[in-house]
Amino acid sequence: MHSLLIVHNPSAAPAEPGSGERDPVNRLGECGYIVETAISREEAFERVGETDAAVLALPITEMNVWADLLMSRKTVPVLWWCTSETATLSVSACEDDVRIDGILSPYMHADEIHWILHFSARRCYERAQWAKERERLLARIEERKWIDTAKGILSKTKNISESEAYDLLRKQAMNERKRMVDVATSIVKVYQLLHDPT
């Protein structure tokens, strides 16, 4: 991981002198990262395509909106730059489902920042993989519903068992060189069309 996009609010007050807090641009630049900045949604959307991770130096309540925007362009780890300025909310904000992969602080040493970025990248790609797997499983459940409904229709209309209806569906799919779910969907839709009371 070499380049980072830092999204920040330009109107945010700079760190208090003597507070020890450094802004993310300087701190991450000191750690050897190439840093891009963005203050608007358009800039962030455009620049995230060129970076390896996004660091949001914003209040926690804005995380999901920005994470969604960035992830719609490119899958990247999204980290929160946690400072006294961005963490001014009550503990109730911690109850929200905030989609961030890691937290950075201006008080971290360079090696801690490197490790957090590494772990955040891993978490991000695992989360993306789980989301794809979830979509596949939901699609299979939906297909199963169509097939089960079609089996019920065939069983009722042809006065056969559900296992015979399943075999009939499978044979029809092979004969038409279609997926079983496509044949099942056709059967259900035709049945609904013929039996629609309106």
N, C-alpha and C positions, 0 to 999 in steps of 0.2 A: 504494500500500500504506500503510494508516494504522494498522491495529490488529494487535497481535501477542499470541499466547498463549505464555506462558513456563511450561514444565513444569519443576519443580525438586524436589529432594529436600529437605524441610524440616529433616532432621537433618544436612545437610551443614554443615560448619564454614564460618563467614563468612570472607571474605578477610582475610589477615593485615594488620594496620595497617602502612602504609608499603610494602606490596607493589605498590601501584598498580592492583591488581585491584578493579574495581567489580562489584557484582552486576548481573545483566542487567536487572532491573526498573528500577533507578535509571538505568543507563547508557542503555538504550533509551528510557526516558521523557525523559531529557535531550535525546535526538535528535529529539523531537517525536512519538513514536509513542504511541498509546493502548495501554496494556499491561494484559492480563488475566493472572492467574496460576492455576495448578492444581498440586496436589500429589498428587491421586489420579486413578486411571483414569476414574472417574465424572465428576469435575470436568472433566478434559481433554476427554472425549468430548462433554460438554454444551457447553462453552465454545468449542470449535474451530469450531463452526458460525457463530459471530459474528465470527471473526477472519480476517485475510488471510494469516497465516503462523504457523507454530509454531516456537518456539525451545526446544530441549531442553537444559537445563543439568544434564545427567546424564552418567554414565560412558558411553563409546562402546559398551560391551557391551550397553547397554539401548536403543540407538537403534532397532533394527529392531522390537522389541516395541511401542514407543511409536509409531513411524511407522505401523505396520500399524493400530494402534488408531485413530489420528487420521485416516488415509486411508480407513478404513472408514466414517467419518462424512462427510468432506468432502475433496476434493482441495485440499490446501494445500501450499505449499513447507515443507519441514522442514529447519531449520538446527540445527547443533550449536553450543552456547556452549562454546568450548574454553578451559579455564583449567587452572591447575596442579592444581586439585581434580578436574576431570573427565577429565584426560589423564594419569592415573597408571599406565596399563598399559604393558606392553612393546610393542615394535614389531610383535609377532605379531598384535596386535589390528587392525592396519592391513590385514592380509591378508583379513579378513572382508569379506563383501559387505554393506557398510553403506549403507542407502538414505537418504542425506541429500542435500539439494540445495545446501548451502553451509555454511560455517563462519564463525562470528563470534567475536571475541575482545574482552575488555574494553579492550585497548590500541588498538583501532581508532578512527580519527577518525570524526566523524559522516558525512562524505561517503563514506568507505569503507563504512560500515555501510549507507548508502542504496544504494550500487552493488551490494553483495553481496546485499541483499534483492531488488533488481531482477533481477540475473542468476539468483538462485535461483528466483524466480517463473517466469522464462522456462524454466529447466531443468526445473522441476516439470511444467509444462504440456506441454513437448515429450516428457518421459518418459511422461506419461499418454497422449499421442497415439500414441506408439510402442507402448504396451501395447495400445491398442485395435486398431491396425493388426496387431499380432502375433496377437491373438485372431481377427481376420477371416481372416488367412492360415491359421491352424491350422484354422479352420472349413472353409475352402475345400479344404484338404488332406484333411480328414476326408470331405467330400462327394465329392471325387475318388476316394477309396478305395471308397466305396459304389458309385459309378457304374462304376468299373473292375471290381469284383467282379461286379456285375450283368451287365456286358458279357460277362465270361468265362462266367457261367452260361448266358446266352442263346446265346452262341456254341456252347457245348458241347451244350446240350439241343436246340437247333434246327438244329445243324450248319450254321451260317452264319459269315461272317467277323466280326471285331470291329467293323469299320466299319458293317456291316449291323446288328449288334446295337446299336450306338450310335444309328443311325437309327431303329431300332425303339423304343428307349427314348424318344427325343425325340418321336416320333409319339404314343406312348402318353401321355406327359406332356401334350402339347398336347390330346389327346382328353379326358383326365380333368381338364384345367385345373389341373394340379399342377406342382410343381417336379420337375425331372428326378431330383434326389436323393431325393425322396420315393417316386417310382415305383421307383427302384433299390433303396432300402431295403426296400420291400415285397417285391420279387422275391427279394432275398437272404434275408430272414427266412422267407418261405414255403419257399424251397429248403432252408434249414437245418432247418426243421420237418419237411419230408418226408424228408430224408435223415439225420436224427439217429439214430444207432445205438441209443440208449436208447429 
